[in-house]
Amino acid sequence: MLSFFPTPYPDELLYSVFARYHERSGNTSYKATLRDLFGRTTVVASFDLPSHLDELCSRLPRGTDFTPERLIAHHTMFPYYASFLPKVRAQKIMQMMKNGSGSGLHASAGIMAGAVAAKTSLCFCTKCFSEDIETYGEPYWHRIHQAPGVFVCPKHETLLMQSEFIEFNRHFYKALPLRIDTFSYRPVLEIGGLSEKTYRLLKGLASDVQWIFQGSKDVGFYDAKNLYLPQLQSKGFVSVNGRVRQRKLQEQMTFFWVKNSCR
């Protein structure tokens, strides 16, 4: 049983909580931290869909009221992906996060096959960074900032920064440093190349994703395909066996938004 476990901050990524535990534990290796948290060293340090959460919760200090379901709902990317999946598959993924090895999680969520590019580095908002230090005494990785397609902080409406000191790695957890001048980072997008209209669209998208994270458990868009699938089919974006031609659709959507956002 763990002697302590950091209390997660609002919308803190569980990956970030593990990173803070590693720093406070005094462990000299990440394998020791994995052994503390999960009882084994083979667990993948996933930032979005962590696994072995049943084992983690069984090792938490007495009196801790965190459950796998609560951690999944408030501190992982599960609500983001589950909103676009059939309920049966979403429940399967949750079960895999609770007591599975993590193998096949991303494939089941459709991340591997999707055309939306996942972020390769952890992101943060400079204003959130300062506010977190004032409020909590330290900054942390916010879940909303890591969501695919989110490039603007919905709270401050400022462009996110992409950390250059840490990319996603399956072998360790890295906390956000206490001082912003001790590491390198850069904007996730070139601000000079964005029109005002594009910036408004990005802010709206970030707010929509935040609503998914903060919304009801019943939020689900999978059934909406029955509304848009016939329209896509009429425009040649659906194959004869009913599969969406994602690459072709992505190309046309990119062309449309680039063309219209520059006005």
Backbone torsions as a table, in degrees:
resi	resn	phi	psi	omega
1	MET	NA	140.9	179.7
2	LEU	-71.8	143.8	177.3
3	SER	-79.8	-22.4	176.9
4	PHE	-158.1	163.1	175.0
5	PHE	-153.5	127.4	-177.8
6	PRO	-59.4	137.4	175.0
7	THR	-74.5	123.5	-179.4
8	PRO	-62.6	140.0	175.6
9	TYR	-82.9	167.2	179.8
10	PRO	-55.6	125.0	178.0
11	ASP	59.1	25.7	177.1
12	GLU	-78.3	134.6	176.0
13	LEU	-64.6	136.3	179.6
14	LEU	-59.4	-33.4	174.0
15	TYR	-53.7	-41.9	-179.1
16	SER	-67.1	-38.0	178.0
17	VAL	-63.5	-43.2	178.3
18	PHE	-62.5	-38.4	179.7
19	ALA	-65.5	-39.9	178.5
20	ARG	-68.1	-35.5	175.8
21	TYR	-62.3	-43.6	-178.9
22	HIS	-58.3	-43.4	-178.4
23	GLU	-66.9	-36.9	-176.9
24	ARG	-82.6	-22.1	-175.0
25	SER	-71.6	-25.7	-175.5
26	GLY	82.1	6.2	178.6
27	ASN	-64.4	138.4	179.6
28	THR	-90.6	-10.5	179.2
29	SER	-136.7	152.2	178.6
30	TYR	-72.4	-24.9	176.7
31	LYS	-63.8	-37.0	177.6
32	ALA	-65.0	-38.0	178.0
33	THR	-66.8	-42.3	177.4
34	LEU	-61.8	-38.9	179.5
35	ARG	-67.1	-38.5	177.4
36	ASP	-62.2	-48.0	-172.2
37	LEU	-76.4	-38.9	-171.9
38	PHE	-123.4	-4.9	-179.9
39	GLY	77.4	11.3	179.5
40	ARG	-156.5	162.7	-176.9
41	THR	-107.9	4.5	-175.7
42	THR	-97.0	3.6	-178.9
43	VAL	-71.4	136.0	178.8
44	VAL	-80.5	132.8	179.7
45	ALA	-80.2	72.5	-177.9
46	SER	-81.1	134.2	-178.8
47	PHE	-84.2	-24.8	-171.8
48	ASP	-105.5	-47.3	-176.7
49	LEU	-127.3	74.4	-178.7
50	PRO	-68.1	156.5	-179.1
51	SER	-120.6	-176.6	179.1
52	HIS	60.3	32.6	-175.7
53	LEU	-75.8	-24.9	173.1
54	ASP	-61.6	-46.3	-179.6
55	GLU	-63.7	-42.5	178.7
56	LEU	-57.1	-50.4	-176.0
57	CYS	-66.0	-28.6	178.0
58	SER	-71.5	-16.4	-177.7
59	ARG	-102.2	-3.6	-178.3
60	LEU	-69.2	154.2	-179.2
61	PRO	-57.9	151.1	177.9
62	ARG	-57.4	139.8	-179.7
63	GLY	91.7	-10.2	177.9
64	THR	-74.6	129.6	-174.6
65	ASP	-102.6	17.1	178.9
66	PHE	-77.1	136.5	175.6
67	THR	-117.1	159.5	176.8
68	PRO	-55.7	-41.3	-178.9
69	GLU	-62.8	-40.9	-179.4
70	ARG	-67.8	-43.1	178.9
71	LEU	-64.1	-41.3	-179.5
72	ILE	-64.0	-43.2	-175.8
73	ALA	-70.6	-35.2	-171.4
74	HIS	-109.3	-11.2	-173.6
75	HIS	-138.5	17.9	174.2
76	THR	-134.1	174.1	-179.6
77	MET	-86.1	5.5	-177.1
78	PHE	-52.7	-48.9	-178.1
79	PRO	-58.2	-32.6	-179.8
80	TYR	-63.2	-50.6	-177.9
81	TYR	-76.3	-38.0	-176.9
82	ALA	-62.9	-27.9	-178.9
83	SER	-63.1	-21.1	-176.8
84	PHE	-112.3	14.9	-177.9
85	LEU	-119.3	155.3	173.2
86	PRO	-63.8	148.7	-173.1
87	LYS	-58.7	-37.8	-178.7
88	VAL	-62.2	-43.1	-179.8
89	ARG	-70.3	-37.0	177.9
90	ALA	-62.3	-40.8	178.4
91	GLN	-65.7	-36.3	177.9
92	LYS	-64.1	-42.7	179.9
93	ILE	-64.4	-41.9	178.4
94	MET	-61.0	-40.9	179.0
95	GLN	-64.6	-38.5	177.8
96	MET	-65.7	-35.2	178.0
97	MET	-70.1	-32.1	-178.2
98	LYS	-76.0	-48.5	-174.1
99	ASN	-135.3	14.9	178.2
100	GLY	-95.4	176.9	-179.0
101	SER	-84.7	-11.3	-176.4
102	GLY	96.8	-15.8	179.5
103	SER	-68.3	127.9	178.1
104	GLY	85.8	-0.7	-178.5
105	LEU	-61.3	-49.0	-176.5
106	HIS	-69.1	-33.7	177.1
107	ALA	-66.6	-41.3	179.6
108	SER	-65.6	-32.3	-180.0
109	ALA	-79.8	-7.6	179.7
110	GLY	81.9	9.9	-176.8
111	ILE	-69.8	-38.8	-176.8
112	MET	-66.1	-36.5	-175.4
113	ALA	-90.4	-14.2	-176.2
114	GLY	-71.9	157.9	-179.0
115	ALA	-91.4	-9.2	179.9
116	VAL	-78.5	123.6	-176.7
117	ALA	-76.5	129.2	176.8
118	ALA	-78.9	155.0	177.9
119	LYS	-72.2	147.6	-178.3
120	THR	-105.4	-10.5	178.4
121	SER	-133.9	153.3	177.4
122	LEU	-70.8	141.3	-175.9
123	CYS	-117.8	158.7	179.2
124	PHE	-154.1	163.8	176.9
125	CYS	-107.3	129.8	-177.6
126	THR	-63.9	-32.8	179.1
127	LYS	-73.5	-39.2	175.0
128	CYS	-62.6	-39.0	178.9
129	PHE	-54.2	-50.5	-178.8
130	SER	-67.4	-42.1	-178.6
131	GLU	-65.9	-38.8	179.7
132	ASP	-63.3	-39.2	179.0
133	ILE	-65.3	-41.2	178.4
134	GLU	-64.9	-40.6	-174.2
135	THR	-83.8	-44.6	-172.3
136	TYR	-114.1	-9.2	-178.9
137	GLY	87.2	0.6	179.7
138	GLU	-163.2	152.7	176.0
139	PRO	-87.5	167.4	177.2
140	TYR	-153.9	164.7	179.4
141	TRP	-79.2	118.1	178.5
142	HIS	-83.9	139.1	-179.8
143	ARG	-63.0	-44.7	-176.8
144	ILE	-58.8	-32.9	-176.8
145	HIS	-72.2	-16.7	-177.8
146	GLN	-96.5	-6.4	-175.6
147	ALA	-67.3	135.5	175.8
148	PRO	-57.0	135.3	179.1
149	GLY	89.1	-9.6	178.7
150	VAL	-96.5	113.9	-179.3
151	PHE	-119.8	-4.6	-179.2
152	VAL	-127.5	138.1	176.4
153	CYS	-70.5	120.7	-177.5
154	PRO	-66.9	-22.2	-179.8
155	LYS	-79.3	-45.8	-175.0
156	HIS	-104.2	-9.4	179.3
157	GLU	57.3	35.8	177.3
158	THR	-113.9	152.4	-179.4
159	LEU	-65.1	136.3	179.4
160	LEU	-72.9	157.3	174.9
161	MET	-106.1	145.5	179.4
162	GLN	-108.4	122.2	-177.5
163	SER	-69.6	136.8	178.0
164	GLU	-101.8	-8.8	-178.2
165	PHE	-87.4	-13.4	-179.4
166	ILE	-147.9	123.9	169.7
167	GLU	-104.5	163.3	-179.5
168	PHE	-59.5	128.2	-178.9
169	ASN	-134.4	134.2	-175.5
170	ARG	-79.0	-2.1	-173.5
171	HIS	-110.7	-10.2	-179.3
172	PHE	-153.8	164.9	176.9
173	TYR	-111.6	133.8	-178.1
174	LYS	-125.1	122.0	-179.5
175	ALA	-80.1	157.1	174.8
176	LEU	-72.9	125.0	-178.0
177	PRO	-58.8	156.4	-177.7
178	LEU	-72.1	-26.8	-179.0
179	ARG	-119.4	131.8	-175.5
180	ILE	-74.5	-16.9	-179.1
181	ASP	-90.8	8.9	-179.0
182	THR	-103.9	2.6	179.1
183	PHE	-145.9	163.1	-178.1
184	SER	-97.1	146.1	178.7
185	TYR	-157.7	166.3	179.7
186	ARG	-151.2	160.7	179.0
187	PRO	-62.8	145.2	178.9
188	VAL	-68.0	-24.8	177.8
189	LEU	-136.1	155.5	175.7
190	GLU	-78.3	107.4	-174.7
191	ILE	-60.6	-30.9	-178.2
192	GLY	-67.8	-20.8	-178.5
193	GLY	-94.6	6.2	-177.5
194	LEU	-103.2	130.6	175.7
195	SER	-80.4	165.5	179.6
196	GLU	-61.6	-36.6	-179.6
197	LYS	-67.1	-42.0	178.6
198	THR	-61.7	-41.6	-179.9
199	TYR	-62.0	-40.0	177.7
200	ARG	-63.8	-40.4	179.2
201	LEU	-64.2	-40.6	179.8
202	LEU	-66.7	-38.3	177.8
203	LYS	-66.0	-40.0	178.4
204	GLY	-65.3	-40.2	178.8
205	LEU	-63.5	-43.2	179.2
206	ALA	-62.1	-40.0	178.3
207	SER	-65.8	-37.9	178.7
208	ASP	-64.3	-42.4	179.5
209	VAL	-66.9	-38.7	177.1
210	GLN	-62.0	-37.8	177.2
211	TRP	-62.1	-38.5	177.1
212	ILE	-60.6	-45.9	-179.3
213	PHE	-65.3	-35.8	-175.1
214	GLN	-96.5	-5.9	-173.2
215	GLY	-80.5	-169.3	-178.6
216	SER	-71.5	157.0	175.3
217	LYS	-63.6	-22.2	-176.2
218	ASP	-85.0	2.1	177.8
219	VAL	-61.7	124.4	-179.3
220	GLY	-160.3	131.5	-176.9
221	PHE	-112.7	0.5	-175.1
222	TYR	-60.6	-42.7	-177.3
223	ASP	-68.8	-15.2	179.4
224	ALA	-66.3	-16.1	-179.9
225	LYS	-61.3	-26.2	178.5
226	ASN	-65.6	-20.8	178.8
227	LEU	-87.3	-43.2	-174.3
228	TYR	-94.5	-16.1	-178.0
229	LEU	-61.9	-44.3	177.7
230	PRO	-60.2	-36.6	179.1
231	GLN	-67.3	-41.7	178.1
232	LEU	-65.1	-38.0	-179.1
233	GLN	-64.6	-39.2	-179.1
234	SER	-67.7	-21.1	-179.1
235	LYS	-102.4	7.9	175.1
236	GLY	83.1	18.1	-179.8
237	PHE	-95.9	4.3	-179.8
238	VAL	-126.1	134.4	-179.9
239	SER	-75.7	172.6	-178.1
240	VAL	-64.7	-26.1	179.1
241	ASN	-92.9	11.8	172.9
242	GLY	88.2	8.8	179.4
243	ARG	-91.4	137.3	-179.8
244	VAL	-73.8	131.6	175.5
245	ARG	-79.7	85.2	-169.5
246	GLN	-62.9	-41.6	-177.6
247	ARG	-64.6	-43.5	179.0
248	LYS	-64.2	-41.7	179.4
249	LEU	-65.1	-41.6	179.2
250	GLN	-61.7	-43.3	179.9
251	GLU	-61.4	-43.0	-178.3
252	GLN	-71.6	-36.5	177.9
253	MET	-67.3	-40.8	177.6
254	THR	-61.9	-44.6	178.8
255	PHE	-60.5	-43.6	-178.3
256	PHE	-62.9	-48.1	-175.1
257	TRP	-72.4	-35.8	176.4
258	VAL	-63.7	-43.3	-178.9
259	LYS	-64.2	-42.6	-173.7
260	ASN	-88.4	-23.3	-178.6
261	SER	-80.6	-12.3	-179.0
262	CYS	-85.7	-2.9	-177.2
263	ARG	-81.5	NA	NA
